[in-house]
Amino acid sequence: MLTPVTDGDGAPFWEYAAQGELRVQACADCGEPRFPPRPCCAHCQSFASRWRAVSGRGRIWSYVVPHPPLLPDYAQQAPYNVVVVELEDAPRIRLVGNVVDHAGAALNSLDTQRIRIGARVHVVFADGLPQWVLA
């Protein structure tokens, strides 16, 4: 399993995820959500930010099943999915992850034939990493 590489802007995302919370950075002045986290708001150019809790519900905006796996360490789990999830309560925010059968399940735990663009999902957490399950 890959571990996230954190920086000063993104570290709070992973700290909240380790607590089982999905939060996104938002501008403290205009309220515009932003992901990936960054120092300045692209909407109003403010450097003020806060971390806003989101519901963790969304829909699959895009997906791929890598053939062959993108990284050699994932070969044993192939075929697996990589999805882009558009958040329900922050539709311009899209997160990359995997749809699994249940929290902590292997990347190949869900038959890739069940993945569809537009399918509803919700976030679950395993070892501080967000994963997605079909709603």
SULKA-V553695 format. One record per residue. SS is DSSP state (@ for helix, = for strand, . for the rest). Layout:
<<SS> <SS>>
This chain:
<<.> <.> <.> <.> <.> <.> <.> <.> <.> <.> <@> <@> <@> <@> <@> <@> <@> <@> <.> <.> <.> <.> <=> <=> <=> <=> <=> <.> <.> <.> <.> <.> <=> <=> <.> <.> <.> <.> <.> <.> <.> <.> <.> <.> <.> <.> <.> <.> <=> <=> <=> <=> <=> <.> <.> <.> <=> <=> <=> <=> <=> <=> <=> <=> <.> <.> <.> <.> <.> <.> <.> <@> <@> <@> <@> <@> <@> <.> <.> <.> <.> <=> <=> <=> <=> <=> <=> <.> <.> <.> <.> <.> <.> <=> <=> <=> <=> <.> <=> <.> <.> <.> <.> <.> <.> <.> <.> <.> <.> <.> <.> <@> <@> <@> <.> <.> <.> <.> <.> <=> <=> <=> <=> <=> <=> <=> <.> <.> <=> <=> <=> <=> <=> <=> <.>>
